[in-house]
Amino acid sequence: MAPEGPGVLYRFVGPRVIAKRDDGIARGTPIASPEDVLRWVTSNTEGHQSQGEVTVTFVVNEAGTLLIADRHSEHVACAGNQPVRAAGEMCFVVRDTSVTVTRISNQSTGYCPEPECWVGVVAALREAGLEPTEGFDPRCEFRRCPECRAINLLKHDVFECVICSAELPREYNCQAP
Ligand SMILES: [Zn+2]
C-alpha cells in the first residue's frame, strides 16, 4: 500500500547511536497555523530574539505535518525516530503577528532527503497557512560512499568521498539497505 501524501518517505540513515537516544516520541512541535509558529518562537527563544529571524530544525512527518524544534536538535529526535517526507533547516521572520518563511534547506545528514522532497515541504507549509520560498537554499545532494559508507554532502558536483577519496555514485543511494 502506497503511503498517502506527496513525495516519498525517508528513513533515518545516520548513526544508530543517535537514533537509540530517542524513545520514539516526536520532540518537534506540530505547526498547523502561523499562530503555532508565533507561540513556539515566544516560548523557545529569549525575549530579544522573539522579533527578527529565527532558524529551526524541521521535518515533515508521514502525515504531511510540519514539525519544528530548536536548531540544535537532531532531525531524528524532531521526528521521534519515524520516517519523514522532508527534513532540513527553516528560517522564519516574525514581526508582531506576521510570520514569513525566509529560507528553507534540505540539509539533514540523518535523513539525507533528496531535493525532490520540496513538494512535501510546500504541501506542509500551505496546509499551515504559510507561504513557501522559491526553493531549497542550500539545495543539498547526499551520497553514501560505497567504500567507507560515509554520508557525503556533494559540493560543486565533486563525486569524491571526503573521507576516503573513493568515487561516489551519480545516482542517489542513501536510502539503499
Ligand atoms: Zn569513503
Residues whose N, C-alpha, C, O or C-beta is under 5 A from the ligand:
A	BS01	ZN	C145 E147 C148 R149 A150 C161 I163 C164 S165 A166
